[in-house]
């Protein structure tokens, strides 16, 4: 700035700055003031804003379950397999909870109800198992699945009497469709009709037994028994299982129980050691003794259950837990032994075999404290959503009030066109939301950033791991408490819509409203676009920061339908802003699909609308410079100069100055100044600051008692009289009285 100022010099003075020091300070102060104002006005508002609002998690509650097991009891199932199916059915009664109901239907030539039992006490479990032992016979000559499903549809109000209960039907069959009247196509149509008549809340599991008969094509139908079970009987692909070896039916039963009852497995089924914390109410272990092929694994006497020898952490329990602990063991089963440990002490429990073999154990561990989550399986690169996780307490029917640490472990990731990256060591802490008491990840950025995806599509698998602090005031973790989710498949995909964003900050000129264009372009060629029944709507939400409340306040919420432009769907908003300030905005794309409403939300975008201080400052500064130049160029001297000498004879002259820019001493005609020569210039700054600039071009003088040498200049105020004395080379004095004004 001052280099620019220095370029404007007085045309009559090649040596001095155009501005006096006081004026430089004035301009500097003005410019600094504008700069500070500009900085203050353009500074972003420092506020912590949540990127996405979290929905409150559902209140945990213990919901009863009602199971109906439909068993193919044809003679084609071998006796050893019959016993395993029988014992697996009996095991359901030992593992389901109180207030749960279990029913058994068999089907062959026809279908019948074997039993329906509401489990209120342990005696009900015993009665159910006794009934299965006596009445579950495999003596039918045909395998007509249609008969079993028809009976289920006809008796569903009796088999599933509780409106809010979890309703589960499990079909165990090799998939044969053998109606006695040989009308297979009619039987197939009946199956579809009967399934359509079922309550949609009933989850139909289909378990195919074996790998031989199920692969035979059903006469008259272009499908195998396996396809019939998978595509027509099972409610979805996730509810279809195949036990190629009948030993697998036990694993399948445990899996179905865990899916239905939410029983936590604190270790893989291949594990034989289990980490138990003080919230566990029951631990069920199924230890295999015999394979279907007759191979002996162990006898009951060789199976050893090993409990922790002592309570290893006094903060987590006491000797009272020994008193509450009880162990129930049943060796009534031919294929396995059953252990049910109630209120197990915290620590590592394990199973071993005294014969030195590796035990084969299935486990189900029941705790009211459970890790739950809510997430989408697919996220767009430019959207924002929350993966939510919380610790549910089914006993108190609320979110657990203890302190936890929940992390997302990235198991593997595959970027499009690259090899899969397995077994990563990336753990991402979930943030805690004090409002809802849950934990969350901002998706997809919390996953894409640690993986350095750089806006690339990917398939990612994660697991959630929860650990509990010993108490709410401690930083120490409970060594026994851990909850793991199942692997969660996450798809990161290319955006279906491109949001319109505005550069920030933007300048609004006074009086004129500032218009900004918002919206987006929807890619109709994206595979997900076909999910929408009709073109989706786009909503624009704008909020303005309020200085008084220190919060953002909503000022606009507008929804529009798209315009069709060369095969694209384009959304256009034009919004006028009449106030300066800090704003933020986001978009929501909402449409209906077969699966319900689908919403895609953008992240928050920041927007500042500022007064154009930099331009205003520059304009004012230029105006000041121009005003100063005009002031200087139009400044003129007026007044009079009286000259007298003490020479003999004395000389006297009075010179009246008409308005002019400068006065040269050579204009004095009557008095001889000798070699002395001076010039008076008018100087005026901003029409206010007025000065007389007197420069000695030759000789020397005294002005108001100040000596002025040749080549020097002095500035004087225009008010009052100024006295100037010049010594003539002849020795006499010349006195000048100057009464001058601008």
Buried (B, 14 or more C-beta within 10 A) or exposed (E): EEEEBEEEBBEBBEEBBBBBEEBBEBBEEBBEEBEEBBEEBBEEBEEEEEBBEBEEBEEBEBBBBBBBBBBBBBBBBEEBBBBBBBBBBBBBBBBBBEBBBBBBBBBBBBBBBBBBBBBEEEEBBEBBBEBBBEEBEBEBEBBBBBBBBBBBBEBBEEBBEBEEBBBBBBBBBBBBBBBEEEEBEEBBEBBEEBBEEBEEEBBBBBBBBBEEBBBEEBEEBEBBBBBBBBEBBBBEEEBBBBBEEBBBBBBBBBBBBBBBBBBBBBBEBEBBEBBBBBBBBBBBBBBBBBBBEEEEBBBBEBBEBEBBEEBBBEEBBEEEBEEEEEEEBBBBBEBBBBBBBBBBBBBBBBBBBEEEEEBBBBBBBBBBBBBBBBBBEEBBBBBBBBBBBBBBBBBBEBBBEBBBBBBBBBBBBBBEEEEEBEEBEBEBEBBBBEEBBBBBBBBBBBBBEBBEBEEBBBBBBBBBBBBBBBEEEEEEBBBBBBBBBEEBEBBBBBBBBEBBBBEBBBBBEEEEEBEBEBBBBBBBEBEBBEBBEEBBBBBBBBBBBEEEEEEBEEBBEEEEEBEEEEEBBBBBBEBEBEEBBBBBBBBBBBBBEEEEEBEBBBBBBBBBBBBBBBEBBEEEBEEBBEEBEEBBEEBBBBBEBBBBBEBEEEBEBEBEBEEEBBBEBEEBEEBBBBEBBBBBBBBBBEBEBBBBBBBBBEBBBBBBEEEBEBEBBBEBEBEEEBEBEBBBEEEBEBEBBBBBBB
